[in-house]
Amino acid sequence: MEVRPQGRYKGDLEEAVFGFTEGKGTPEVTLRFGITEGAEPGSAYVRLYLVPKGEPKTAEQIALEQLARIGFKGDFTTMEFDTEKSAGVELVLKHEEYQGKPKEKWSIGGGYMPTQAAPDQARAYNAKWKAMFGAKPSTPPGRPAAPPPASRPAPPPPPPDAPSKPVIATKGDAWKAWCAAFNNEPDTAKWAAAVAEVGRDNEMVESQFTAKQWDAVAGMALPF
C-alpha cells in the first residue's frame, strides 16, 4: 500500500486492544482509528507501549495520559472509551524507513507538558547551553548592515559544495540538529517528547541510546 503524506489528520476511534508484543512481551495498547480528515478514508494504527522507563516522564506515563485524553474509562479488560472524546482525535503521521522503503508511523497529536523545572535546574541548563554555544547573544532579526565599499570588486566565490547530511552519533549531535531546525530556539517539550517516542519504539531508556536512536531523534526535528 502506498504511504500517505506526512502531516496532521483527524480520526474516530474504532477499536482498542490491550495485549503484549511478541518476543519481549512488552505491554501495549493498539488503537485503530478511522480517518475522517486529511486523507482518503482509511485506517490508522497507533501503538502505545506501557514501559516504565524514560525521562522526564516514562513511556508508560505518557501512554496513560494519552489514553485519558481520548476518553479511556480505565478498564483494561473492556477497553471502553467516551465516545465524544474518542471522536475527532488529532493524529500525526510520520514516515520511517523499513527495509529500504518508507513506512507509516502514527501517533496521537497534542503531546504533553513536562513538570515545570525548578530555578536551580533551569540555571544548570543555562550553563550547558553556554558551554555548547557560548555566551554571545543571538543576532537580532532584520537585514544585516551593508559591507563597506571595496576599492575593487571581489572575485565571485566558487560554487558551494552540495551539503552533506551531518553525522548524528551522540545526544549532542541530535541537539545541534534540533537547534539548526528551529533557528537556535528549539522547543524543549517537543525534544523531550521525541526522545520519549524513540525510547518507546526501541523499548530503551535514554541512557541506552546509540547513534541509531539519536539519529532518529534528530530526524524528528520538524517544526509544527
C-alpha positions as CSV (number, residue, x, y, z in Angstrom):
1,M,0.0,0.0,0.0
2,E,1.3,3.5,-0.9
3,V,2.1,5.5,2.2
4,R,0.1,8.6,2.8
5,P,1.7,12.1,3.1
6,Q,3.2,13.1,6.4
7,G,1.2,15.6,8.4
8,R,-1.8,16.0,10.8
9,Y,-5.0,14.2,10.4
10,K,-8.2,13.5,12.4
11,G,-9.9,10.2,13.1
12,D,-12.5,8.4,15.2
13,L,-11.5,5.6,17.5
14,E,-13.0,2.3,16.1
15,E,-11.1,-0.4,18.1
16,A,-8.8,-0.7,21.1
17,V,-6.9,-3.8,22.1
18,F,-4.7,-4.3,25.2
19,G,-2.0,-7.0,24.9
20,F,1.7,-7.8,24.7
21,T,4.3,-7.7,22.0
22,E,5.7,-10.8,20.5
23,G,9.2,-11.7,21.7
24,K,9.8,-9.3,24.6
25,G,6.2,-9.4,25.8
26,T,6.0,-5.6,26.3
27,P,2.5,-4.5,27.4
28,E,1.0,-2.3,24.7
29,V,-2.3,-0.8,23.6
30,T,-3.2,-0.8,19.9
31,L,-5.7,1.8,18.7
32,R,-7.4,1.7,15.3
33,F,-8.8,5.0,14.1
34,G,-10.9,5.6,11.0
35,I,-9.5,8.7,9.2
36,T,-12.1,11.5,8.9
37,E,-10.0,14.5,7.9
38,G,-6.7,15.0,6.0
39,A,-6.8,12.0,3.6
40,E,-9.0,9.5,1.9
41,P,-11.0,7.3,4.3
42,G,-8.9,4.5,5.7
43,S,-7.4,3.2,9.0
44,A,-4.6,4.5,11.2
45,Y,-3.0,2.3,13.8
46,V,-1.4,3.9,16.9
47,R,0.6,1.7,19.3
48,L,1.2,2.9,22.9
49,Y,3.9,0.9,24.8
50,L,3.4,0.7,28.6
51,V,7.1,0.7,29.5
52,P,8.1,2.2,32.9
53,K,11.2,3.8,31.5
54,G,12.2,7.2,30.2
55,E,12.7,10.8,31.4
56,P,11.3,13.3,32.4
57,K,8.2,11.0,32.1
58,T,8.2,7.3,31.4
59,A,6.7,5.9,28.2
60,E,4.0,4.3,30.4
61,Q,3.0,7.7,32.0
62,I,2.8,9.3,28.5
63,A,0.8,6.5,27.1
64,L,-1.7,6.5,30.0
65,E,-2.1,10.3,29.8
66,Q,-2.8,10.0,26.0
67,L,-5.4,7.3,26.8
68,A,-7.1,9.6,29.4
69,R,-7.1,12.5,26.9
70,I,-9.1,10.5,24.4
71,G,-11.7,9.3,26.9
72,F,-10.4,5.9,28.2
73,K,-12.5,4.8,31.1
74,G,-9.7,2.9,32.9
75,D,-10.9,-0.7,32.5
76,F,-8.2,-2.7,30.5
77,T,-10.5,-5.7,30.4
78,T,-13.2,-4.0,28.4
79,M,-11.2,-1.1,26.8
80,E,-14.2,1.2,26.7
81,F,-13.8,4.9,25.8
82,D,-16.0,8.0,26.0
83,T,-17.5,8.3,22.5
84,E,-17.3,12.1,22.4
85,K,-13.6,12.3,23.5
86,S,-12.5,9.5,21.2
87,A,-14.0,11.1,18.1
88,G,-12.2,13.7,16.0
89,V,-8.8,12.8,17.6
90,E,-5.8,14.6,16.2
91,L,-3.3,12.2,14.7
92,V,0.2,12.8,13.4
93,L,1.7,10.7,10.6
94,K,5.5,10.5,10.1
95,H,7.5,8.2,7.8
96,E,10.1,5.8,8.9
97,E,12.4,3.7,6.7
98,Y,11.8,-0.1,6.9
99,Q,13.8,-2.5,4.7
100,G,14.6,0.4,2.4
101,K,11.0,1.6,2.0
102,P,9.0,4.3,3.8
103,K,6.6,3.1,6.5
104,E,3.8,4.9,8.2
105,K,4.1,5.7,11.9
106,W,1.0,7.1,13.6
107,S,0.8,8.9,17.0
108,I,-1.7,10.9,18.9
109,G,-1.2,14.6,18.5
110,G,-1.1,17.2,21.2
111,G,2.0,16.0,23.0
112,Y,2.3,16.6,26.8
113,M,3.6,19.3,29.1
114,P,6.5,18.4,31.4
115,T,6.6,19.3,35.0
116,Q,7.9,22.9,35.5
117,A,11.6,22.9,36.3
118,A,12.9,24.5,39.5
119,P,15.1,27.7,39.1
120,D,18.3,25.8,40.0
121,Q,17.5,23.1,37.4
122,A,16.9,25.8,34.8
123,R,20.2,27.5,35.6
124,A,22.0,24.2,35.2
125,Y,20.8,24.1,31.6
126,N,21.8,27.7,31.1
127,A,25.4,26.6,31.9
128,K,25.1,23.7,29.4
129,W,23.8,26.0,26.7
130,K,26.6,28.4,27.3
131,A,29.2,25.6,27.1
132,M,27.8,24.4,23.8
133,F,27.0,27.7,22.1
134,G,28.9,30.4,24.0
135,A,27.5,33.5,25.8
136,K,27.2,35.5,22.6
137,P,23.6,36.8,22.2
138,S,21.7,35.8,19.2
139,T,21.6,38.1,16.2
140,P,18.5,40.3,16.3
141,P,16.1,39.9,13.3
142,G,16.4,42.2,10.4
143,R,18.7,42.7,7.4
144,P,22.4,42.8,8.1
145,A,24.3,46.0,7.6
146,A,25.7,46.5,4.2
147,P,29.5,45.9,4.0
148,P,31.8,48.9,3.3
149,P,32.5,49.6,-0.3
150,A,35.6,47.8,-1.7
151,S,38.2,49.5,-3.7
152,R,37.8,46.9,-6.4
153,P,35.1,44.3,-6.9
154,A,35.9,41.0,-5.3
155,P,36.0,37.9,-7.5
156,P,32.9,35.7,-7.4
157,P,33.1,32.9,-4.8
158,P,33.4,29.3,-6.1
159,P,30.2,27.4,-6.2
160,P,29.4,25.7,-2.8
161,D,29.7,22.0,-2.4
162,A,26.5,20.1,-2.2
163,P,25.6,19.9,1.5
164,S,26.0,16.5,3.1
165,K,23.8,15.1,5.8
166,P,25.5,15.6,9.2
167,V,26.6,12.5,11.1
168,I,24.5,12.0,14.2
169,A,26.2,9.8,16.7
170,T,25.5,11.4,20.1
171,K,22.9,13.3,22.1
172,G,24.9,16.5,21.4
173,D,24.7,15.9,17.7
174,A,21.0,15.4,17.8
175,W,20.5,18.5,19.9
176,K,22.6,20.6,17.4
177,A,20.3,19.3,14.6
178,W,17.2,20.5,16.6
179,C,18.8,23.9,17.2
180,A,19.5,24.2,13.5
181,A,16.0,23.2,12.6
182,F,14.4,25.7,15.0
183,N,16.9,28.6,14.4
184,N,18.6,28.0,17.8
185,E,15.2,28.2,19.6
186,P,14.2,24.5,19.9
187,D,11.1,23.6,21.8
188,T,12.3,21.6,24.8
189,A,8.9,20.0,25.3
190,K,8.9,18.6,21.7
191,W,12.5,17.5,22.2
192,A,11.6,15.5,25.4
193,A,8.6,14.0,23.6
194,A,10.8,13.0,20.6
195,V,13.3,11.3,23.0
196,A,10.4,9.5,24.8
197,E,8.9,8.4,21.5
198,V,12.1,6.9,20.2
199,G,12.6,5.2,23.6
200,R,9.2,3.7,23.4
201,D,9.7,2.5,19.8
202,N,13.0,0.8,20.7
203,E,12.0,-0.2,24.3
204,M,15.0,1.6,25.6
205,V,15.8,4.4,28.1
206,E,17.8,7.4,27.0
207,S,21.0,6.2,28.6
208,Q,20.9,3.2,26.3
209,F,20.6,5.1,23.1
210,T,23.1,4.5,20.4
211,A,23.9,6.5,17.2
212,K,20.8,4.9,15.6
213,Q,18.4,6.2,18.2
214,W,19.9,9.7,18.3
215,D,19.8,9.8,14.5
216,A,16.1,9.1,14.8
217,V,15.6,11.9,17.3
218,A,17.4,14.3,15.0
219,G,15.2,13.2,12.2
220,M,12.1,14.3,14.2
221,A,13.3,18.0,14.3
222,L,10.4,19.2,12.2
223,P,8.8,22.4,13.4
224,F,5.0,22.1,13.8
